[in-house]
């Protein structure tokens, strides 16, 4: 049995898909910079939407702002997934940046959980409302059909026994 390399955790960190992707700035050692959007993030890394992917293996300073504070980290760019999407992994961040990122991820996960619970409650309420309607509709249609057959029978008898 193969054991995972010691650099990689056995269990994946929780990832958050961000609906409103915050802007990100990437700075290289040579002084060049570019911007993009943060689409997915975890404590280990994430996925960026960039105008042009960076060189695989390049190390950049990654900066973005969360509701819990700014995050400034050293990151390694991984192989691009497409012309605009490129994953990265965090190499190092300061204590404040890690705390801000951890708190933001927890906040985003809790917000998603609350939204999911609300949607599930709404769906359950809709199912409960629909169930009685089906029974009543069936009863009404049965009664209408029976009445039509009975009325047809009466009209037939009246026509033939006059």
N, C-alpha and C positions, 0 to 999 in steps of 0.2 A: 504494500500500500504506500502510495506517495504522500508525503506530508507537505503541506503548503509551505512556501518560503517564509522565513521568519519575518520579513518586512511587511507581509500582508496579513491583516486580521482574518481570523477564521469566519467570523460572522460579519456580514456587511453592515455598515453604518446606515441608519435611517436616512433615506433620501427624500427631499421635498421638491416637487415640481411646482415652480412659481408661476402663478397665473399672470401677474404683472411683473415681468422680469426687470429687476433693478439694473441700472446702468453700471458697467464695470470699466475700469481703466487698467491697462496692462503696461508696465514699463520694463524695458530691457536694460541690461547693464550698459549697453552702448548709448543709452539716453533716448532711444526711440520709444514712442508710445502709440498705443491704439486703444480703441474703445469697442465695447460690445454690450451684450446683455447676458445676465446670469439666468439660465433657464432651469437648471437643476443644481441642488447643492446638498452636501452632506459634510460631516466633520472630516472626511477623508479627501474630498474633492468635489467635482461637479461637471457641468456641461455649459459651455459658453456658446452664444450666437455671435459670430464675428463677421465683419465684412470680408476678411481674408484670413484663413487659418495661419497660425504661427508654425514655425519649424518644430517638428517632433523632437522632444528632449530639451527644448530651450527652457531656460529658467527665467521667470518673470516675477516682478512684484505685482500682485493682484490687489486692487482696491475697489471696495464697494461699500455702500452705506445701508445698514439695516435699521429697523425701528429701535433696536437695542444698542445701536452705536456703530461706528465705522469698523470695517474689517480690513486690515492690511496684512498680507501674507506673502510668503515666498511660495511659488507654485511651479510645477513642471508640466509643460504642455505634452499631452499624449497624442497618439495618431488621430488625425482629423477623421470624423465620421462622414462628412460631406463637405461641400464648398463653404458652408456657413457654420457648421456645428463641430466644435472641438472640445473634447474632455480634458480635464486637468486633474492633477492631484496636489494637495497641499504638502509642502515640504516642512514649512515652519511658520508659526505665527506667535505673536506676543500673547501674554496672558490676557490682556484686555480684549484683544481681537478674538481669541478663542472663546472667552466668556460671552462676548456679544454674539458670535456665531451660534454657539450652543443655545443661548436663550432665544435667539430668533428662530432657530429650527424647531425648538419646543413650542414656541408660540404659533408658528405656521402649522405644525402638526395638530395642535389643539384646535386651531381655527378650522382646519379641514375636518377634524373629527366632529366638531359641533355642527358643521354644515352637513356632513353625511348623516348624522343622527336626525337632524331636522328633515332631510329628504326622506329618510326611512320612515319617520313618523307620518309625514304627509302621504307617502305611498300606502302605508297601512290604513290610514283614515280613508283614503280613496277606495281601497278594496272593500272596507267595511260598508261604505255608502253604496257601492255598486251591488253588493250581494242581495239586499232586499229588493232592489229594483228588478232584478232578474226574476225573482219569484212572483212579484206582483204582475209583471208584464206577462209572464207565462199564464197566470190565472186569468188575466183580462182577455188574452187571446183565446184561451180555452172557452171561456164564457161566451165570447163573441162568436166563436165557431159553432158552439152548441146552439146558441140562439138562432144563428143563420140556418142551421140544419132544421131546427124545429119550425121556424117560420116557413121555410121551403116546404116542409111536410104539410103544414096547415094549408098553405096556398094550393098545393097539389090536391089535397082532399076536397077543398072547397070548389075547385074547378071541375073535378070529376063527379061530384055528388050533387050537383045543382039541379 
